[in-house]
Each structure stands twice: as C-alpha cells, then as structure tokens.
Amino acid sequence: MKVVIDKKYLDKKEWVLSIPHIFNKEGDIVYKSRNTLKRIPYDKDNFIVKRYAVPYLFNRIAYTFLRKSKARRSYENAGKLLKEGISTPYPVAYIEKKRTGLLYRAYFISVADNSPYMMRRYVDSVNGGENILVQFAKFTKMIHDKEILHLDYSPGNILLSTLDNVNTQFSIVDLNRMRFGKPITKRERLMNFRRLTRSEEVMRIIIAEYASLCGWDIDSAIKEALTYSRNFWKKTDKKIAIKNKFR
C-alpha cells in the first residue's frame, strides 16, 4: 500500500493508514455513485475522504504503469491550486492499494470545506443572484489567466461562501481532471462554461462579464458560449435517453 501524507498531518499517520479499514464503518456519506465521498471526524477535525471505484482492468494497468491515479492527481493538483492562491480543501493524503500487482483501490483525504453552498444554487435561474454570477465570471477568468483549466467545471464542483453582501469566496473540488501551465485559447475558455447551466439567461450574465473582462465582443462571445452549451446538453440528454431505454 502506497501512502503519501502532507507534512502538516504526519501526526495523523496512524489514522490515515486505517482509512481503508474504517471507511465502510465510520463517517457520513456526502455523495455516492461510482465513487463514494464521506465526511469522517477525527481528533476534533472533520475530513473528507473520497474512495474511488475499482477501475476497469485496462485502467488498472494504465494507473499502475502509465498514468497517475485519480487520488494522486487530486492530491497534487490541490497543492498546485493552493500555491496559486486558489481556494480548495487542503490535501491531507492519498492512498493507493494494489491487488495482483495492479492498482485496486485509491483514496484521497482532504480537510472538510465549510463552504455552505455549491454553484448549483445559482445556475438554474438568475433569481437575484446576478452579483454571484458576475463574481463567478471574475473568479473563472482569474483561474484561466493563471493557465489553469478544470476539465470538469460543473456546479457541483464549485463551492462558495458569501462573505458579505458584495464579496464571495469560491473554492473548487474534484481535481483529478485538470490542466496546468498551458495557455488557454478563447475557444477553450468559452467551452469551459458549457457544463454549468441549462439556463441561457444565467449563461448570458456570466459570459457578458467574462467577455467584458477579456476585452472581447460581448454578443459574439455569448453566441459562441451558448453554442457549446447547447451542444453539450443535447449530447447529455441523448446519453440519458439511451440509458433509460435499456434499463
């Protein structure tokens, strides 16, 4: 078993090593699908532990010999974000367990984020959330300008806290699919918003602010972003329909 622990949490090594054994017994489920997210308290602190699903055989081989595991990427990417001044839950450790010489289970442990909201709260309709959407556009441009591209930039992966009536603190999670250190084109920037919302009213507010900050023509930027968004949701609906058909 491979275990990497941040130096700030070496005093919790024994607990980290126990995660694979206690995961099914302790804590509260935050989210469960292929992967499982649990909030587990320890020593007066709360931690989020993400257990990744057992990869398919091809991916087990790839994660063992060719690519970093999702847990390791999440851990390392969190460190990169924090160095850039971008908020994300502090990475505590990652664990990789092998079976028959191949990666079998992986865990990523972080400090629990106390942000009370997700962007999901603000993307279905505007409903008085214009200020949040404008600030979100500014936050996203800041990330893009640092040559950071979150490849699963969806409402459930963006946490936020309203600090007062004007300022909002954003934090991003689910970090295993990210790109660093490569200039982001206009097309990539606008495509990055495609998963956020089905509401074209919400999208127009976000893109108008983003385009203004970039010095782009606002109308053409909105038109391009909406095209990417419509295509994404059209494909998503087709996939859902096919799945439902064969249930």
N, C-alpha and C positions, 0 to 999 in steps of 0.2 A: 504493500500500500504506500503510495506517494502522498506526503502531506507537506504543504508549504504554508507557513504561518507568518503573518506580518509581525515584525519585531515588537510592536506595541502590545501584542496579545500573546507573547510567548508564555506568560504566566497562566494562560488558559489552555496550554497544550494538551493536558490530560483530558479536558472536556472535549476539545476539538477531535482528538483521537477516538473518542467514544461516539461521535456523531453517527457513523454507520450502524452502530448497535442500538442507539436510543431513538433513532429518527422515527420509527413506526410507533413508538410508545409515548413520546413526550411532545409537548407543544401543541399549538393550534394551527389548523390548516388555513392558509391565506388564499391559496389557489391550487386547484388540482385539475390537470388534464394529462397530457403525456408526461410532463414534468410536474413535480409537486413542490410547493412553497409552504414552509411552516415558520411560524414565529415561536421561538424557543427561548424561554428565560434561563439565565444562568448568572449566578453571583451578582444579583441586583441589576443586571443589564438584560436587555432584550436583543435577540439576534434573529436575523432571517436566514434560514437555511434552504437552499434550493437543491433538490435532488433531481438530477437529470435522468430521463428514461434510459433504459438499456438500449444502446444503439443497435441498429441492424448490423449484420455481420460485416458488410462492406465498410460501414462507418467505423466499426470496432477496429478493423485493420487500419483504416486511414488515421483514426485518432491515436493509435498506438505507434505508428511508424511515420506518418506523413504530415499530420496536422496537430495543432494543439487542441486539447479537449475544450469543450464549451466552458467548463468550470475554470480552467486555467485562463482562457481568454477573458472571461468575465472579471476574474481577479486582477489580471494585468491591465485590462482596459480601464478598470475603476481607478487604478493608480495613475494612469496617464491623464484621465479626466481631472482628478484632484490636483495634479501638478499644473494643469492649465487653468485652475481656478473655477472649474465647472463642478457643480454640486452633484454628488452621487453618494449613496450609502458607503461608509468606509469599509474597505475589503479586509476581512479578518483572516481568511484562509481558504484553500481549496484542497480537496481530497480526490485522489484517483485510485480506484480499486481494479485490479485485473483478475481475470479468470481464464485459465488455459492460455496464459501469456498475452491476452488481449484486454484492452480497456473494457470494463464491465459496468461499473457504477462511478459516477462523479458527483461531487458536492461542492457548492460554493457557499461560503458563510460570510455574511456582512452584518454590520451594525444595523439594527432596525431603524428605518427612517420614520420620523414622526410627522411627516407632511400629512395634513388631514384630507387632501383632495388629490384626485387624478384629473388630467385634462379631459377625461370622459365627461366630467361635469359641465364642460363649457363648449362642447363641439356639436351637440345635437341641434341647438338653436342659439341665437345671439342672446336673447332674453336678459338684457342688461349687462352682459359680460364683455362688452366692447373693449374696455380697458385691459382686461385679462388677455384678450386675443391680440391686442396691439403689443403688449409687453411680451407675449409669447413669440411674436414675429421678431422682435428685437433680440430676444434670447437665442432664437434659432439662427439669426444672422451672425451673432457673436460666435456661436459654435462653428458655423460654416467658415467664417473668416479665419478661424484657427485651424482650418483644414481637417475638421473632424466631421465624419458622416456616419450617423446612426442609421443602419440599414433596416431597422425595424422600428421606425419612428412613428409609433402609434399611440393613441390616447392613454392606453393602459400602462405605457412605459414612461410616462411623463408625470411626475408628482409635483405638487405645488402647495405653497403656503402663502396666504395673503398676509403680508407683514403689517400693512395699514391700508388705508383707502386708495393708495397710489401704487405702492411697491409690492411686487410678488416675487417670491423665491421659487425657482424651478429646479427640479432635480430629476436626473434621468436614470433609468434602471434597465435591466435585461440587456446586458452589454456584450454578449458573446459575438454579435454581428456588427462590427464597427470598422471604419477605415480611418487611418490617421496619416497625416503627412503628405497628402497629395492634393494639389489644387482642385477645388470643386467647381465644375463648369456651371453655367447658368441653367442648363437643362437638368443637371443632377440636383441643383438647389431646388428648382421648382418641383421636380419629381419627388423629392424627399417629403413633400407635404401630402402626397396622394392618399396615404392611409389614414389621415387624421379625421376626416369627416365626410359624411354624405351631404351635409348642408352646404349648398353653394353660397348662401348668404354668409355663413361663417368663413368659408374659404376666401371669399372676396375681401373681407375685412383683413384677414391675415396677410394675404398676398399684396393687397394695396399698400399696407405698411412696409412689408418686406421690400417690395419693388421701389418704393419711395426712398428707403434707406440705401438701396443699391444704386439709385440714380437711373433706374430703368423706366421705360414707358409703362405706366401702370396698367392701362387697358390690355395691352398685348401680353403682359406678364400674367394677368388674371386669366385671359383666354387660354394661354398655354398650360397654366397650372390646372385649370378646370378640365382640360382635355385629358391630362394624365390621370386626374382623379376619377373622371367618368369611366375611363378605360379600366382602371384598377377595380372599381366596384362592379363593373359589368362582368369582368372575369371572375371576381369573387362570388357573385350571385350564381354564375353558371356552375362553379365548383360545388356550391351549396346545393343547388338543384340536383346535380348528378349524385351527390352523396345521399340526399334524401330519397332519390329514386330507387337506390339499391339497398336501402335499409330494410 
